[in-house]
Amino acid sequence: MPLTDPQKQIFDCPARMRVCVAGRRFGKSFLSIWEMAKFARHPNRKIFYIAPTYRQAKQIIWEDLKQQMTQKRWAKKINESDLSILLVNNSKIYLRSADKPDSLRGVSMDYL
């Protein structure tokens, strides 16, 4: 499914940090998958998606992310219990929660 024009505007923005204010049904989760794929196409990258809770991370994006990475044949290994996907180029996408901020401390990542 292609991006809408407003989504493309965000996706194509060269700024290092971006803030998107968008309502329900804008396609923020779908845009996030595109963004993660854009950065994960480079080998050996660590990509994080952070949701307020673990349950939200799983409900909001996990199934769609798995489907997209599998359809593109990018997924090498999917870890259901860890909510992570190892890609064929050794990049890794992690889904994490912000409900325990200390668990994110000290982790290096290439894209968040």
N, C-alpha and C positions, 0 to 999 in steps of 0.2 A: 504494500500500500504506500503510495507516494505521500510526501509531506505536503501540507497545505501552504499557501503563501505566507501566512504569519509564522508558521513553524519553520519554513525555509529561511525567513529573515533572521530568526534566532540561531538556527543551525549554521548559517553562513557568516555570522558575526565574528570578526577576528579578535574581539576583546578576550583577555585572559579570564576575566570573571564576568559573568552575566547574571542578571536577575530577571526572572520572567514572572510577571503578574498576570495570571490567567485563571479564568473560572473553570467550573466543571465542564467536562466534555471537550476541552480545548485540544486534548491529545498530548498532555505533558508527559505521560508515561511512555507513549509511543515515541515521542521526540527524544526522551531519555535513552531509549534503546538505540536509536540512530546515533546519538552522541557517543554512547559507550562503544558502539561498533566502529565509529570513526577513529577513536583513540586506540582501540584494541587491535586495529589492523596492523599496527606496528608491533614487531616481535618483543616478547619479554616485558610486557607492560602489566601493571597492576591497576585495575579499574574498580572503583568502589561505587555502589549505589547505597545511599543511607536513607532509611525511612525512620519515622518516629519510633516504631516498634518492629520487632521481628515478625510478628503476625502480619503487619501491614506490608512489609517488604515482600513477604511470600504471596499475599493476596493481590497486591497491586501489579507486580511486574514479573514475578518468577515464571509463570507459565508462558507468557508472551515472549520473554527473553529466551527461554529454552527453545521455543518453537522457531524463533527467528535464527538463532545460532545453528540449529539443526538443519533448517531449510537451506541455509547458505553453505552448509557443510563445513562450518568453522569449528564446531564443538568436537573436541577430542575426548573429554571426560566431563560428565555432569555429576556433581556431588549433591544429592538431594538433602542430606542431613546438614551439610555445611552451607548450603545455598551458594555454591560457587561453580563456575564453568571454566575448565581449562580448554583453551583454544589450540588449534593445530600449530599455531606459530608461537606457542608457549606463553602467550598473554593469558591473564586470568581475570575473570570478572567475579567480584564478590558482592553479595547482598548482605548488608549489616543493619543493625538498629542503633538508634541514638538513645535508647532508654537506659543504657549503662555507658556513659561517655568515657569512663576510664578504660573500657575494653578497646577503645579506638586509639588510645594514647600510644605513641611510639611506633605506630604502623606507618611505613612509607608507602606512598601510592603515587601513581602518575596522573590519575584523573579521578575526580570525585564529583 
